[in-house]
């Protein structure tokens, strides 16, 4: 009989639903959403354009909507998700375990408390890491309550090395840690990018933006927000080109910084094409037309766009503040890192990376494929099942010990 698993998550997120669908084939799964995010909500979240994702977010697994009683429903503030009915919902489900997607929303704390009251094993799956920018005072103030909260749950599904170290910093013992990596649907991106290369559409796209086969296209995908530091990439591309490095930037995304970035590119003479927002089904072809991926953010808990790019075969350049760097980047083999905010260092890395792409493309592609396979849906599902089964074994052992004492 399959274990009954509940997952409490803020809203349907394109990065997570593939994991839900894969889990649904292995467990009796119900996903509970706290908030209904619409197209305008996506715009308000930083995309600056109203849209709906063009991949199915609610198919392939059972889901329910919790009632959000927040005065101003959103997923960006602690009080934006307030779902007191989660206790009654979990109580009626006869669940063997529950996964809560962090603790930064009121709904998540409500779910954790409900699980404790109902004696449902509860796991947290977040992606915080110690490299995130915060003041010393703020870190000190958080230490004691976080240490208490993180040890209060039954287990943690850590997504990568930096996240594991964060949890260990707050006193979570090793036996409560299980690797459930951040991942995307690798097959979706791999197959669609391969098709774009095979049918010539990738080459056609490169021709449309005016680049030759000897030009290294550096893609960047995401919201155009100040914290993403795409301005560093624009400046780095301009400086690299001034040193005769054959690079061309492809900025895929939208946001409030777009106009300023376009001005910067014009003023510096940076070789950049701004391609605007592209939905999920459009991304693989854009990445197939590229040679490198870059994420220069000043703070990024993980950076799942790097997973997408690597699934399409691209090595990546990431700043030291990008959480996935410790997991996905093997220096010089699957990508390169540089200190966040250091444009000079980024320029140097662009030169090294461009040369490597032009001379070692096959070796880079093979290393990227091997690395991204470790961060797959299959590995994530296997880790989730190990966590659930581990709790079942520990509880059975505890009951057996209790009977023996009597």
N, C-alpha and C positions, 0 to 999 in steps of 0.2 A: 504494500500500500504506500502510495506516495505521501511524503510529509506535506502538511498544510502550512504554507508560508504566506505571510502578509508582508507587504512592503509599503511604507508610508513615505510619500515623496511630495514635493511642493506642487509640481505641475508636470504635464507631459513634456519631456525634454528629448530632443532628437538624438542626443548621444546615448540615452539610457534605454530606449525602447527595444533595441536589438537584444540587450541583455535580458529584458523582461520576456521577450519572445523565446529566447533560448532556454531560460529558466522554466518556462511554462511546459516544456516538454519533459522536464525532469522532476518537477514538484507540482503540487496542487496549489497554484499561485493566485493570489488576488492582490492587485496594486490599488492603493487608496491615494487619490489625488486630493490635495488640500485647496487648490485654486484653479479656476478655469482661465487660462491665459488666452487672450484674443490677439488679433493682429495689431491693435493699437497698443496693447501691453508689450508686444515685441518692440514696437517703435520706441515706447517709453523706456524700455530696458537698455537702450543704447544703439539699436540698429538704425534709428532715424527714418525708417521706412516701414509702412504697414504691410504685413505679409502673413501668410500661413505657410508652414512647412509643406513641401510637396512630396513627402514620404508619409505613409500611414503611421500615426503616432499611437493609435488606440486599437490596432488589430493584432491578433495572434496571442492575446493573453486576456484574462478576465480583469476588469477594473471597476471601481466604484468611485463616485465623487462624494467627498465629505462636505458637510455644510460649513462654509466659512462665514463666521459671524463678525469678522473684522470690520471696523468702521470704514477703513479704506483698504479693501482687499488688494494685495500685491505680493510679490515674492522677493522684494528687495529689502524689506524692513522686518524686524522681529515680530511686530504686532500685525503684519500684513496677512498672516495666516493664523487664524484662531478657530480651531475646530474641536470644541469641547465634547462633541458627540462621538469622538473617536473611541472613547472607552466602551460605550455601549456597542459600537460596531465591532470592536475586537472581541468583546465578551461573547457575542453571538456567533463567532466564526469558528470556534474550536480549533484555534491555530496551534501548531507545534512550535512555531518561532515567528519572530517579526524583525524585519530590518527597517531601521529608521535612517534617513539620508542626511544625518548630521544633527546639529543641536542649535542652529542659529535662528530657527523660527519657533514661535510659541507652539505651533502645532506639533513640532517634533518633541518638545519637552512634555506636552500633553500625552503624546503616544508612548514615550518612555515611561512616564508615571503610570499610565494605564496598564502597560505590560507588567510592571512590577506589582501592581495591585492584583492583577489577574494571574500572576505566576506564569506568564508567557515568556520564555527566553527571548531576550531582546539584544540585537546586534546594532552597532552603529557603523555606517559606511560614509566616511567623509574624506576630504583630501587636504586638510590643513597641514602645514609644515612650518618648521621653525624659521625658514628663510623669509616668510612673509613680513613685510615692514610693519613694525609696531614699536612704540616707545618702551624704554626700560620700565617706566612706572606702570604702563598698561600691562606689560607682561607679568610684572610682580603682582599686581592686583588680581589678575586672572589665574595665577598659579594654583592657589588653594582650592577655589571652587571648581576649576577645570579638573584638577587631580581627583577631587571627590566625585564629580559627575562621570568622568571617563572610567573610573574603577567601579562605578555603580552598576554598569550594564554587564551582560554576560559575556560579550565578546566584541571584537572590532574586526571589521573586514578592511584591512589596509590596502590602499591602491598602489603603493609604490614605496621605495626606500625612504624618501623624505617624510612621507606620512607615517611610516613605521617608527622612525626616530622621534617624531613629534609625540606619538602615543607613549613611547618608552620614556620620554622626558617627563611626562605627566604621571609616570608610575604604573602604566598598564603592564602587567606581567606577560611574559612570552607565551604562556599557555592560553591566553585570551586573544591572541593575534592570529589572524588567518589571511593569507594573501588572496585577494580578489581584485585583480588589476583593473585600472581604468582601461577601457578598450572601446573600440568602435566596431562596426560590422566590416571587418577587414575584407571579406570576400566581395561585398558590395563595391568597395572602392577599387580593389585590385582588378576585378573583372571589367568594370566600366572604364577604368583608365587604360587597360590593355586593349579594349575594343577601340577606344579613341586613337590609340597609336596605330592599331592595325588597319583601320579604315581610312586613315589619312586626315581625320578631322583635327588631330593635335597639330600636325604640320600646317594645316590650313589656318588654324588659329594663330600660330606663330607668325605666319606670313602676314596675317591681318594686322598684327601689331608692329610689323616692320623689323623682325629679328631674323637673323640667318642661323644656320645650323651651328656655327662656331660661336654664337652668342649664348651665354649662360643666363637663362631666365630664372630669376629669384622670386618666388611667389610668397605672398603674405595674405593670410585669410583671417578675417575677424572684424569686430566692431572698431570703428575709427574713433577711439577715445584717447584722451591724453595719456592715460596710464599704459596704453599699449605701446607707446613710444615708436610709432611708425615713422615719426619725424627723424629718429636716429637712423632708421633704415634708408630713408630718402637721402639724408646727408652722406651716409656711408656709400651708397651707390654712386652719388655724384663724385665723391673723393676717389672711389675705386676707378671710375671711368676716366678721371683726370690722370690716373696712372696707367692708362691703357689696358685696364682689366675689362674684358669683353662681357659686361653684365648688363642686364635689363630687368628692372623691377616690375612685377605684376601685382598690384594692390587690389585684392578682391574683398570688398566689404563696403559698408556705409556707416555714417555716424557724424556726430557734430564737428569733428576735426577735419572733415574732408576738404572743405574750402581752403583751410589754412595749409593743409598738406599739398594741395595742388599749387598754391602760391609758392610754397617752399621749393617744390620741384622745378617750377618755372624759373625762380630766382637763382637756383644753384645749377641749373642745367642738368639735373638728375635724369637719367634715362629710365623713366617710369611710365607705365600705363595704368590708369585708374579704371578698373573694370566694373566697379559698383558691386552691389549685393548680388550674390548668386546662391540659389537654393541648393539643397542637397543633391538632387539628381544632376545638376549642372556642374558641380564641383569637380568630379573625377576627370572630366575632359579638360578643364582648366589646369588641373594639376598635372595631367599627362603631357600638356604642352610646356611644362616647366621642368627645370633641372635641379633646383634647390628650393628649400622652404626656409623661411625665416620667421622667428617670433622674438622680437626684441623687448618684450614687456618689462615694466619695472616691478610687477607683481603678478604672478600667475600660479594659482594653487596646483594646477597640472598643465593644461594646454592640450586639449583633445584634438585640436586642429593638427597638431604634430602627428598624432596617431593616423589621422586621415591621410596626411601627406605621405607618411612612410608606407601605409597600405598601398599607395599609388606608386611606390618605389623611390621616393625622393629622400635623400639625406637632408638633415635639417641643421640650421644654425639657430641656437637659442641663447637667451641671456641667462646669467647666473641666477636670476630670480624666477625662472620658469621651473615649476615643480617636477615636470617629467624628465628634466635633463639628466638627473642621476640614473634614471632607468633606461631611457631610450637612446641617449647619446654615448656612443663609444668613440672617444676623440680620434678623429681622422679616419674612422671606419664607417660609422653611421651618421656622423655629423660633427659639429664643432660648437664650443661654448665661448662666451666672452662676458666680461663684467658688465652688468646692467648699467646703461647710461654712458658707457665709454665708446663714443663714436670712432675714435682712433683705433681702438682694438677691434671694433666691428669691421671697419674698413680693411684692416689687415686680414681678418678671418675671411672676408669676402674674396680677397685675392687668393688665399690659400685654397679655399673651397672651390672656386672657379677653376683653378688649375687642376685640382683633383678630379673634378667632374669631366674635364676635357681629356684627361689622360688615364683615369682609372674607373670609368663609368661602370663597367661590368662588376668589378670587385665591390664597389660601393653598393650597387643594387643588390648583390647577393648578401652582403652584411646587413643591409636594411631589412631585407625580407626575413632573414633569420631572427633578427632582434624583434621585429613587430609580431612575429608568430608567438612570442612569449607573452604578449599582451593582447590576447584574443578572447572571443566569447567563450570558447571551449575551456580555456584556463579559468575564466571568471566563474563559469557554472560549476566546474569541478571544485574550486575553492569554496563556493557557497555551500555545496553539499557536504564538504568536509567539516565546515563550521557547524552546520545543523546536526550532523551525525556525532560530532565531537561533544556537543552539549547533551545529546541524548545519552551517550555513553557515560558522561560524568554524572548525570542525574541518576541513571540506573545504579552506578557504583555507590552513589551517596545513599540511595534507598536501601541497597543491600547492606551497607555498613550499619545503617540505622536499625535494621531488623536484627542484625547479628548482635548489636549492643543490647537490645531488649531480651 
